[in-house]
Amino acid sequence: MYLLHGKESYFIDKITQYIENQVLSEAEKGFNFTVLYGKESSFQTVVDVARRYPMAAERQVVILKEAQQMRDLSKLDAYAKQPTPTTLLLICHKHKKLDARTAFAKAIKKNGVIFESKKLYDNQVPEWIINYLKDKKYEISPDACRLVADFLGTDLSKISNELDKLLLNVPQGTKITPRHVEDNIGISKDYNVFELQKALGSGNRLKATRIANHFAANPKDNPMPLIIGALYNYFSKLYICQFLRNSPDDAWVKALGLRNSWFLKDYKAAIRVFNKPKTEHALAVIKEFDLKSKGVDRDSTPEGELMREMVWKIANF
């Protein structure tokens, strides 16, 4: 028995694909491979299928997908206490954790394997991108990696899909640059949240305004929640930097959760523009417009105008 649960669906999907493709041969799958869905199945259905014996094979594979939608999932604890040894039962519980204190979870832990698929933190995504591409025999430049991470967030399924599309058009062994990203993922190398951060951090108000205007004119490509999330992450790090001014570089890398010191010069330059009060002001502005984007104290102002106003308030303090 295998229980895969947690908020990151990417790892659950990858493990499921492996079991689907590797445990049984194509000939064995005909009578020994069953996929059930939580919304359509009861615990009794799962038990009945799992108690069957394999035909012309050492084992059968039963996969319960979307288990979080199964109303009586906890009743599988009786089966989990005495699982059929010739059945590989895989339970996929996506988008949230399963309570480890339940009798069901305890029974699986005793007689099987439980894997929690956790979301990566923002600062872990660039390294994941580097390793993902390395496995496929590609490299990526620091700027291109940060561009992908800032634009696509922490959704690993989305990131992997976009990178796979990019790799279809780039020869193996190529070092991925911002230009590759712009041409194949649709992220502009000049108008993206990474460039907005650099413009604000360097005090270039004109460039920051130009980028904000581009975002306002293309809201579908630059959704406000994504921009707000990225700016909050950036200015939160700048706030940490206020307390690192006299620290060695390795302390900066550790405190900021960076993989290496590539971008330290950007942060050190930015805190010359944004001192502690100005950084606190920027974070307050981001919080204000995060609430407005969700309808709190908001009039009929279009989202694009909110974007422009937010950037102007951050840059002009």
MOTA-V242479 format. One record per residue. RES is the residue in three letters. SS is DSSP state (~ for helix, > for strand, _ for the rest). PHI is phi in degrees with one decimal (999 if undefined). OMEGA is omega as a letter, one per 20 degrees, with the letter a starting at -180 (999 if undefined). Layout:
RES&SS&PHI&OMEGA, RES&SS&PHI&OMEGA
This chain:
MET&_&999&r, TYR&>&-130.0&r, LEU&>&-112.7&r, LEU&>&-107.5&a, HIS&>&-142.8&r, GLY&>&134.6&a, LYS&_&-83.7&a, GLU&_&-98.2&a, SER&~&-75.1&a, TYR&~&-57.2&a, PHE&~&-67.9&r, ILE&~&-63.0&r, ASP&~&-63.3&a, LYS&~&-65.1&r, ILE&~&-66.2&r, THR&~&-61.7&r, GLN&~&-60.6&r, TYR&~&-63.6&a, ILE&~&-65.1&r, GLU&~&-59.4&a, ASN&~&-96.0&a, GLN&~&-112.3&a, VAL&_&-75.6&a, LEU&_&-115.2&r, SER&_&-76.0&r, GLU&~&-61.1&r, ALA&~&-67.3&a, GLU&~&-73.3&a, LYS&~&-64.1&a, GLY&~&-52.6&a, PHE&~&-114.5&a, ASN&~&-128.0&a, PHE&>&-130.6&a, THR&>&-133.3&r, VAL&>&-114.9&r, LEU&>&-117.8&r, TYR&>&-123.7&a, GLY&_&-56.4&a, LYS&_&-67.4&a, GLU&_&-103.6&a, SER&_&-120.3&r, SER&_&-103.6&r, PHE&~&-61.2&a, GLN&~&-67.0&r, THR&~&-59.9&a, VAL&~&-62.4&a, VAL&~&-63.1&a, ASP&~&-59.2&r, VAL&~&-69.2&a, ALA&~&-67.9&a, ARG&_&-81.6&r, ARG&_&-67.6&r, TYR&_&-98.1&a, PRO&_&-68.8&r, MET&_&-113.0&r, ALA&_&55.7&r, ALA&_&-157.1&r, GLU&_&-72.5&a, ARG&_&-151.9&r, GLN&>&-114.5&r, VAL&>&-116.8&r, VAL&>&-122.5&a, ILE&>&-114.5&r, LEU&>&-102.4&a, LYS&>&-92.9&r, GLU&_&52.6&a, ALA&~&-62.9&r, GLN&~&-65.1&r, GLN&~&-93.7&a, MET&_&-87.5&a, ARG&_&-65.4&a, ASP&_&-111.4&a, LEU&~&-57.0&a, SER&~&-61.8&a, LYS&~&-72.6&r, LEU&~&-74.7&a, ASP&~&-61.3&r, ALA&~&-64.7&r, TYR&~&-66.9&a, ALA&~&-63.0&r, LYS&~&-74.3&r, GLN&_&-139.2&a, PRO&_&-70.7&r, THR&_&-73.1&a, PRO&_&-65.8&a, THR&_&-94.6&r, THR&>&-114.8&r, LEU&>&-96.6&a, LEU&>&-103.3&r, LEU&>&-111.6&a, ILE&>&-112.5&a, CYS&>&-106.0&a, HIS&>&-114.1&a, LYS&>&-91.7&r, HIS&_&74.7&r, LYS&>&-159.8&r, LYS&_&-78.0&r, LEU&_&-93.8&a, ASP&_&-63.1&a, ALA&_&-70.6&a, ARG&_&-85.7&a, THR&_&-73.4&r, ALA&~&-61.0&r, PHE&~&-60.9&a, ALA&~&-64.1&a, LYS&~&-64.5&r, ALA&~&-66.6&r, ILE&~&-67.2&r, LYS&~&-60.7&a, LYS&~&-75.6&a, ASN&~&-111.2&a, GLY&_&-152.6&a, VAL&>&-131.3&r, ILE&>&-115.8&r, PHE&>&-124.9&r, GLU&>&-95.6&a, SER&_&-94.8&a, LYS&_&-95.4&r, LYS&_&-66.2&r, LEU&_&-77.9&r, TYR&_&-76.1&a, ASP&~&-53.2&a, ASN&~&-75.9&r, GLN&~&-93.5&a, VAL&~&-65.5&r, PRO&~&-56.0&r, GLU&~&-65.2&r, TRP&~&-62.3&r, ILE&~&-62.0&r, ILE&~&-58.7&a, ASN&~&-69.5&r, TYR&~&-59.9&a, LEU&~&-72.4&r, LYS&~&-61.3&r, ASP&~&-61.9&a, LYS&_&-100.2&r, LYS&_&70.5&r, TYR&_&-127.6&r, GLU&>&-115.5&r, ILE&>&-142.3&a, SER&_&-73.0&r, PRO&~&-54.8&a, ASP&~&-65.2&r, ALA&~&-66.9&r, CYS&~&-63.3&a, ARG&~&-66.7&r, LEU&~&-61.0&r, VAL&~&-63.9&a, ALA&~&-64.3&a, ASP&~&-67.5&a, PHE&~&-79.8&a, LEU&~&-97.3&r, GLY&_&73.7&a, THR&_&-109.1&r, ASP&_&-77.4&a, LEU&~&-66.4&r, SER&~&-63.6&r, LYS&~&-65.8&a, ILE&~&-62.1&a, SER&~&-64.1&r, ASN&~&-63.3&a, GLU&~&-68.3&r, LEU&~&-66.1&r, ASP&~&-62.8&r, LYS&~&-64.6&r, LEU&~&-62.6&a, LEU&~&-66.8&r, LEU&_&-62.6&a, ASN&_&-109.4&a, VAL&_&-127.4&a, PRO&_&-60.7&r, GLN&_&-60.2&a, GLY&_&94.8&r, THR&_&-71.4&r, LYS&>&-90.6&a, ILE&>&-70.3&r, THR&_&-116.1&r, PRO&~&-54.6&r, ARG&~&-65.0&r, HIS&~&-59.7&a, VAL&~&-64.1&a, GLU&~&-62.1&a, ASP&~&-73.7&a, ASN&~&-113.8&r, ILE&~&-109.4&r, GLY&_&88.6&r, ILE&_&-97.2&a, SER&_&-71.0&r, LYS&_&-72.9&r, ASP&_&-101.9&a, TYR&_&-123.5&r, ASN&_&-147.4&a, VAL&~&-65.9&r, PHE&~&-62.5&r, GLU&~&-68.2&r, LEU&~&-63.1&r, GLN&~&-60.3&a, LYS&~&-63.6&a, ALA&~&-65.5&r, LEU&~&-65.1&a, GLY&~&-65.1&r, SER&_&-94.3&r, GLY&_&78.0&a, ASN&_&-87.5&a, ARG&~&-65.6&a, LEU&~&-62.0&a, LYS&~&-66.5&r, ALA&~&-60.8&r, THR&~&-65.8&r, ARG&~&-62.3&r, ILE&~&-67.4&r, ALA&~&-61.8&r, ASN&~&-63.8&r, HIS&~&-63.8&r, PHE&~&-60.6&a, ALA&~&-64.3&a, ALA&~&-80.7&a, ASN&_&-132.0&a, PRO&_&-64.1&a, LYS&_&-68.2&r, ASP&_&-83.1&a, ASN&_&-135.5&a, PRO&_&-62.3&a, MET&~&-60.6&r, PRO&~&-57.8&r, LEU&~&-67.3&a, ILE&~&-64.0&a, ILE&~&-63.0&a, GLY&~&-61.5&a, ALA&~&-67.4&r, LEU&~&-67.4&r, TYR&~&-63.0&r, ASN&~&-61.9&a, TYR&~&-64.5&a, PHE&~&-73.8&r, SER&~&-63.9&r, LYS&~&-68.8&r, LEU&~&-62.2&r, TYR&~&-66.6&r, ILE&~&-61.9&a, CYS&~&-60.7&a, GLN&_&-59.2&a, PHE&_&-101.0&a, LEU&_&-117.8&a, ARG&_&-54.1&a, ASN&_&-105.8&a, SER&_&-93.3&r, PRO&_&-69.6&a, ASP&~&-58.8&a, ASP&~&-65.3&r, ALA&~&-69.1&r, TRP&~&-62.7&a, VAL&~&-57.5&a, LYS&~&-67.1&a, ALA&~&-65.6&a, LEU&~&-88.5&r, GLY&_&69.5&a, LEU&_&-88.3&r, ARG&_&-76.9&r, ASN&_&-157.7&a, SER&_&-96.7&a, TRP&_&-51.0&a, PHE&_&-103.7&a, LEU&~&-61.4&a, LYS&~&-60.9&r, ASP&~&-67.4&r, TYR&~&-67.7&a, LYS&~&-66.1&r, ALA&~&-70.0&a, ALA&~&-66.6&a, ILE&~&-76.6&r, ARG&~&-79.0&r, VAL&~&-92.2&a, PHE&_&-109.7&r, ASN&_&-77.3&a, LYS&~&-61.0&r, PRO&~&-60.5&a, LYS&~&-69.5&r, THR&~&-67.7&r, GLU&~&-62.6&r, HIS&~&-61.9&a, ALA&~&-60.1&r, LEU&~&-65.0&r, ALA&~&-65.9&r, VAL&~&-64.3&r, ILE&~&-61.2&r, LYS&~&-62.5&r, GLU&~&-57.7&a, PHE&~&-81.6&r, ASP&~&-63.9&r, LEU&~&-65.9&r, LYS&~&-63.1&r, SER&~&-64.6&r, LYS&_&-98.5&r, GLY&_&98.7&a, VAL&_&-84.2&r, ASP&_&52.8&a, ARG&_&-114.6&r, ASP&_&-93.7&a, SER&_&-88.6&a, THR&_&-60.7&r, PRO&_&-63.2&a, GLU&~&-60.2&r, GLY&~&-60.7&r, GLU&~&-67.5&r, LEU&~&-60.1&r, MET&~&-60.4&a, ARG&~&-62.5&a, GLU&~&-64.8&r, MET&~&-61.2&a, VAL&~&-64.0&r, TRP&~&-62.1&a, LYS&~&-66.6&r, ILE&~&-67.4&a, ALA&~&-77.4&a, ASN&_&-114.7&r, PHE&_&-136.2&999
